Amino acid sequence: MSEENSLNQFHNKKNIMWVVLSGSMAVVITTLLFLPQQLGAGITSVYSLMLWYGLFGLTLFRYMDKKGAIGFLSGSVIGMLVHIFSPVIVALTA
């Protein structure tokens, strides 16, 4: 594979790797949200969840040839809702 071809993969909208990476980060942050924390909110703040769910929505929508901005906004709303309702989920499972 030539160097020019490998650099084009960063701009390729059909590269599934960006969807997998952003989705896995959203899963990691969500998992950390339900684990006991000793260092404060930090990584599990509402902004962090909104960012990673938004990036996942952006890459997923771009992969499906839709508008990435709509994916980012919808992902951010989903991340915010996960953060809001996480204490309810923890209370129901405890």
C-alpha positions as CSV (number, residue, x, y, z in Angstrom):
1,M,0.0,0.0,0.0
2,S,1.4,3.3,-1.0
3,E,1.8,6.2,1.5
4,E,-0.6,8.4,-0.4
5,N,-3.3,5.7,-0.4
6,S,-2.9,5.1,3.4
7,L,-3.2,8.8,4.1
8,N,-6.5,9.0,2.1
9,Q,-8.0,6.5,4.6
10,F,-8.2,9.3,7.2
11,H,-10.6,11.3,4.9
12,N,-12.6,8.2,3.7
13,K,-16.2,8.5,5.0
14,K,-16.7,4.7,4.5
15,N,-13.9,3.7,6.8
16,I,-15.6,1.7,9.5
17,M,-12.7,2.2,11.9
18,W,-13.8,5.7,13.0
19,V,-17.3,4.3,13.9
20,V,-15.8,1.5,15.9
21,L,-13.3,3.8,17.8
22,S,-15.9,6.4,18.7
23,G,-18.5,3.8,19.6
24,S,-16.0,2.0,21.9
25,M,-15.1,5.2,23.6
26,A,-18.8,5.9,24.2
27,V,-19.2,2.4,25.7
28,V,-16.1,2.9,28.0
29,I,-17.4,6.3,29.3
30,T,-20.9,4.8,29.9
31,T,-19.3,1.8,31.7
32,L,-17.3,4.2,33.9
33,L,-20.5,6.1,34.6
34,F,-21.9,3.1,36.4
35,L,-18.8,2.2,38.3
36,P,-18.0,3.8,41.7
37,Q,-15.7,6.9,41.3
38,Q,-13.3,8.2,43.8
39,L,-11.9,11.1,41.8
40,G,-15.1,13.1,41.2
41,A,-17.1,13.5,38.0
42,G,-14.3,14.3,35.6
43,I,-14.4,11.8,32.7
44,T,-18.1,10.9,33.4
45,S,-19.4,14.5,33.2
46,V,-22.4,15.3,31.0
47,Y,-20.1,17.1,28.6
48,S,-17.9,14.0,28.2
49,L,-20.9,11.8,27.4
50,M,-22.3,14.3,25.0
51,L,-19.0,14.6,23.2
52,W,-18.4,10.8,22.8
53,Y,-22.0,10.0,21.9
54,G,-22.0,13.0,19.5
55,L,-18.8,11.8,17.8
56,F,-20.2,8.3,17.5
57,G,-23.4,9.7,16.0
58,L,-21.3,11.9,13.6
59,T,-19.2,9.0,12.4
60,L,-22.1,6.7,12.1
61,F,-24.2,9.1,10.1
62,R,-21.3,10.0,7.8
63,Y,-20.7,6.2,7.3
64,M,-24.4,5.9,6.3
65,D,-24.0,9.0,3.9
66,K,-26.2,11.2,6.0
67,K,-25.4,14.6,7.4
68,G,-22.8,14.4,10.2
69,A,-24.2,17.4,12.1
70,I,-27.5,15.7,12.6
71,G,-25.7,12.7,13.9
72,F,-23.6,14.7,16.3
73,L,-26.7,16.6,17.7
74,S,-28.7,13.4,18.1
75,G,-25.8,11.6,19.7
76,S,-25.2,14.5,22.1
77,V,-28.9,14.4,23.1
78,I,-28.7,10.6,23.7
79,G,-25.5,11.1,25.8
80,M,-27.2,13.8,27.9
81,L,-30.2,11.5,28.5
82,V,-27.9,8.6,29.5
83,H,-26.3,10.9,32.0
84,I,-29.6,12.2,33.4
85,F,-31.2,8.8,33.7
86,S,-28.1,6.9,35.0
87,P,-29.0,7.4,38.7
88,V,-32.4,5.9,38.0
89,I,-30.8,2.9,36.3
90,V,-28.4,2.4,39.2
91,A,-31.2,2.7,41.7
92,L,-33.3,0.1,39.9
93,T,-30.4,-2.4,39.6
94,A,-29.3,-2.1,43.2
